Amino acid sequence: MLVFVLGLVVVSVPAVVAILRMDHLALHTAINVHHARWADLFFARATHLADGLVPTALALALLWRSWRAFLLVGLSAGLSAIAVQLLKHTAFAGVDRPWVFLAQMPQVLLVPGVELNHHFSFPSGHATAAFSTCLAVAVLVARPRMAALLVALAALLGFSRIYLSQHFTEDVLAGAWLGTLSGCLVYVLLYRTRLASRPGLDRSPFRRQR
């Protein structure tokens, strides 16, 4: 998990610097002034890996491994999704997505066939799901190299939201940290509290215990 968090810190630094130094419309334009056909196709499809159905399906599949694995992925994604929706519809309800500002960003290129959302931009739900899920998987795999690959995957999925003009950079950065924080809290709950010692957590409802 430490490697994953450190990886997020590394990818966050240039994003924070860019956010602080540039207007958010100028930054979005700078990122999307050049597109490639292969990147359009790739990001339009890859972004769906961060849909809510993916962590749900993964969590259910992990029931074959154990209740702990199921809860780690399911709670990480579920709690972060609830937090995202609360923030979107309360404190940041008035934050609009790039589509609303396209007239002020005439150089921005759009990906054909991608339906753009208009409102509730901050934070990015897809970025949150990507980082919470990838962190949970990194904990389960427990290999530093895989953790590095998983944080890179999460960052790529987060970037897809900017490339597709579904979110601004700050939306994705906030989602990344929110998802990671949610995953860390669930990890502590399942691995570092009294609940962690419950023997039933390491059983699967589909496999007989010997």
C-alpha positions as CSV (number, residue, x, y, z in Angstrom):
1,M,0.0,0.0,0.0
2,L,2.9,2.4,0.8
3,V,4.2,2.0,-2.8
4,F,0.8,2.9,-4.1
5,V,0.4,6.0,-2.0
6,L,4.0,7.1,-2.9
7,G,3.2,6.6,-6.5
8,L,0.1,8.8,-6.2
9,V,2.3,11.5,-4.6
10,V,4.7,11.3,-7.5
11,V,1.9,11.8,-10.2
12,S,0.2,14.4,-8.1
13,V,3.1,16.8,-7.9
14,P,3.1,17.9,-11.6
15,A,-0.7,18.1,-11.5
16,V,-0.6,20.4,-8.5
17,V,2.1,22.6,-10.0
18,A,0.1,22.9,-13.2
19,I,-3.2,23.7,-11.3
20,L,-1.4,26.4,-9.3
21,R,0.3,28.0,-12.2
22,M,-2.4,28.0,-14.8
23,D,-6.1,28.9,-15.1
24,H,-8.1,25.7,-15.2
25,L,-9.5,26.5,-18.7
26,A,-6.0,27.2,-20.0
27,L,-4.7,24.0,-18.5
28,H,-7.6,21.9,-20.0
29,T,-6.9,23.5,-23.4
30,A,-3.2,22.8,-23.1
31,I,-3.9,19.1,-22.5
32,N,-6.5,18.7,-25.2
33,V,-5.1,20.8,-28.0
34,H,-3.6,17.7,-29.6
35,H,-5.3,14.4,-30.0
36,A,-4.4,11.2,-31.8
37,R,-6.8,8.7,-33.3
38,W,-5.3,5.7,-31.4
39,A,-5.6,7.7,-28.1
40,D,-9.2,8.6,-28.9
41,L,-10.1,5.0,-29.3
42,F,-8.1,3.9,-26.3
43,F,-9.3,6.4,-23.8
44,A,-12.9,6.2,-24.9
45,R,-12.9,2.5,-24.1
46,A,-10.4,2.3,-21.2
47,T,-12.4,4.9,-19.2
48,H,-15.2,2.4,-18.7
49,L,-12.8,0.3,-16.5
50,A,-13.5,2.9,-13.8
51,D,-17.3,2.6,-14.1
52,G,-19.0,1.6,-10.9
53,L,-20.0,-1.8,-12.3
54,V,-16.3,-2.9,-12.6
55,P,-15.4,-2.7,-8.9
56,T,-18.8,-4.2,-8.1
57,A,-18.2,-7.2,-10.3
58,L,-14.6,-7.5,-9.0
59,A,-15.8,-7.5,-5.4
60,L,-18.4,-10.2,-6.1
61,A,-15.8,-12.3,-7.9
62,L,-13.5,-12.0,-4.9
63,L,-16.1,-13.7,-2.7
64,W,-14.5,-16.9,-4.1
65,R,-11.3,-15.8,-2.3
66,S,-12.6,-14.5,1.1
67,W,-15.0,-12.2,2.8
68,R,-12.0,-9.9,3.6
69,A,-11.1,-9.5,-0.1
70,F,-14.7,-8.9,-1.0
71,L,-15.1,-6.3,1.7
72,L,-11.8,-4.6,0.9
73,V,-12.8,-3.9,-2.7
74,G,-16.5,-3.5,-2.1
75,L,-16.2,-1.1,0.8
76,S,-13.4,0.9,-0.7
77,A,-15.3,1.5,-3.9
78,G,-18.7,1.9,-2.1
79,L,-17.7,4.3,0.6
80,S,-15.7,6.5,-1.9
81,A,-18.7,6.5,-4.3
82,I,-21.0,7.7,-1.5
83,A,-18.5,10.4,-0.6
84,V,-18.3,11.6,-4.2
85,Q,-22.0,11.9,-4.6
86,L,-22.3,13.8,-1.3
87,L,-19.7,16.3,-2.4
88,K,-21.1,16.6,-5.9
89,H,-24.6,17.4,-4.7
90,T,-23.8,19.6,-1.7
91,A,-20.6,21.6,-1.3
92,F,-19.7,21.4,-5.1
93,A,-23.1,21.2,-6.7
94,G,-22.5,24.3,-8.7
95,V,-19.2,23.1,-10.3
96,D,-19.7,22.5,-14.0
97,R,-17.8,20.2,-16.4
98,P,-15.7,21.3,-19.4
99,W,-18.6,21.0,-21.8
100,V,-20.2,24.2,-20.3
101,F,-17.0,26.2,-21.1
102,L,-16.3,24.9,-24.6
103,A,-17.1,28.3,-26.1
104,Q,-14.2,29.7,-24.0
105,M,-11.9,26.8,-25.1
106,P,-12.2,26.8,-28.9
107,Q,-9.0,24.8,-29.4
108,V,-10.1,21.9,-27.3
109,L,-10.5,18.7,-29.3
110,L,-13.3,16.3,-28.5
111,V,-13.5,12.6,-29.0
112,P,-16.2,11.6,-31.5
113,G,-19.0,9.5,-30.1
114,V,-18.4,10.4,-26.5
115,E,-21.5,11.9,-24.8
116,L,-20.3,14.7,-22.5
117,N,-21.9,15.4,-19.1
118,H,-22.6,19.0,-18.2
119,H,-22.7,19.4,-14.4
120,F,-21.5,17.9,-11.1
121,S,-17.8,17.9,-12.1
122,F,-16.0,17.9,-8.7
123,P,-14.7,15.5,-7.7
124,S,-14.4,12.9,-10.5
125,G,-16.3,9.7,-9.6
126,H,-14.4,7.6,-12.2
127,A,-11.0,8.7,-10.8
128,T,-12.2,7.9,-7.3
129,A,-13.4,4.5,-8.3
130,A,-10.1,3.8,-10.2
131,F,-7.9,4.7,-7.3
132,S,-10.0,3.0,-4.5
133,T,-10.2,-0.2,-6.5
134,C,-6.6,-0.3,-7.6
135,L,-5.4,0.4,-4.1
136,A,-7.5,-2.5,-2.8
137,V,-6.2,-4.8,-5.5
138,A,-2.6,-3.7,-4.6
139,V,-3.2,-4.7,-1.0
140,L,-4.5,-8.1,-2.0
141,V,-1.6,-8.8,-4.4
142,A,0.9,-7.4,-1.9
143,R,3.8,-7.0,-4.4
144,P,5.5,-3.6,-4.7
145,R,5.9,-3.9,-8.5
146,M,2.3,-4.7,-9.0
147,A,1.4,-1.7,-6.7
148,A,3.4,0.6,-9.0
149,L,1.6,-0.8,-12.1
150,L,-1.7,-0.4,-10.4
151,V,-1.2,3.2,-9.4
152,A,-0.1,3.8,-13.0
153,L,-3.3,2.2,-14.3
154,A,-5.4,4.3,-11.9
155,A,-3.6,7.4,-13.1
156,L,-4.2,6.5,-16.7
157,L,-7.9,5.9,-16.1
158,G,-8.0,9.3,-14.2
159,F,-6.3,11.0,-17.1
160,S,-8.9,9.5,-19.5
161,R,-11.5,11.7,-17.9
162,I,-9.5,14.9,-18.8
163,Y,-8.6,13.6,-22.2
164,L,-12.3,13.0,-22.9
165,S,-13.2,16.4,-21.5
166,Q,-15.5,14.9,-18.9
167,H,-13.5,16.6,-16.1
168,F,-10.9,19.2,-15.3
169,T,-7.5,18.2,-13.8
170,E,-8.5,19.3,-10.3
171,D,-11.6,17.1,-10.4
172,V,-9.4,14.0,-11.2
173,L,-6.8,14.9,-8.6
174,A,-9.4,15.3,-5.9
175,G,-11.0,12.0,-6.9
176,A,-7.6,10.2,-6.9
177,W,-6.9,11.3,-3.3
178,L,-10.5,10.6,-2.1
179,G,-10.4,7.1,-3.6
180,T,-7.0,6.4,-2.0
181,L,-8.0,7.7,1.3
182,S,-11.2,5.6,1.3
183,G,-9.1,2.5,0.4
184,C,-6.6,3.3,3.2
185,L,-9.4,3.6,5.8
186,V,-11.0,0.3,4.7
187,Y,-7.6,-1.3,4.9
188,V,-7.1,-0.1,8.5
189,L,-10.5,-1.4,9.4
190,L,-10.0,-4.9,7.9
191,Y,-6.3,-5.4,8.7
192,R,-5.4,-3.2,11.7
193,T,-8.4,-3.3,14.1
194,R,-10.1,-5.9,16.2
195,L,-12.3,-6.8,13.3
196,A,-9.2,-8.0,11.4
197,S,-8.7,-11.0,13.7
198,R,-12.2,-12.4,13.1
199,P,-11.6,-15.9,11.5
200,G,-14.6,-15.7,9.3
201,L,-13.1,-12.9,7.3
202,D,-10.7,-15.2,5.6
203,R,-13.4,-17.7,4.6
204,S,-15.3,-17.9,1.4
205,P,-19.1,-18.5,1.2
206,F,-18.5,-20.7,-1.8
207,R,-15.6,-23.0,-0.6
208,R,-15.7,-25.5,2.2
209,Q,-13.1,-25.0,4.9
210,R,-10.8,-27.9,5.7
